[in-house]
Amino acid sequence: MNSPDSRLDFTLNTRLNFDVILRDSEGREVAGVLFIDGAWKISTDPLSKFSTKDEAFNAWQNRFNHETGMPLPYAREITRDAKKNGSG
């Protein structure tokens, strides 16, 4: 069932309030960072917990597919050139 508001969690019947919305290369929302159950989490990987929002965002940069929002099977390797160019 598709909802006009993709951030509505039907299992909890509550709206998820993301601190950071994560989008794909075409601007579609694919995930979000939120504080819930006493930890920072990425919405597409609810089992991982982070102490800070920055830790969650760093995990997003290195361990998630930026087009689908899903966790990668292995961490992304960031090269020196990619860091210098601001991509990864």
HELIX and SHEET records of a PDB file:
HELIX    1   1 LYS A   53  ARG A   63  1                                  11    
HELIX    2   2 ARG A   80  ASN A   85  1                                   6    
SHEET    1   A 2 LEU A   8  ASP A   9  0                                        
SHEET    2   A 2 THR A  14  ARG A  15 -1                                        
SHEET    1   B 4 VAL A  20  ARG A  23  0                                        
SHEET    2   B 4 GLU A  29  ILE A  36 -1                                        
SHEET    3   B 4 ALA A  39  ILE A  42 -1                                        
SHEET    4   B 4 ASP A  45  PHE A  50 -1                                        
END                                                                             
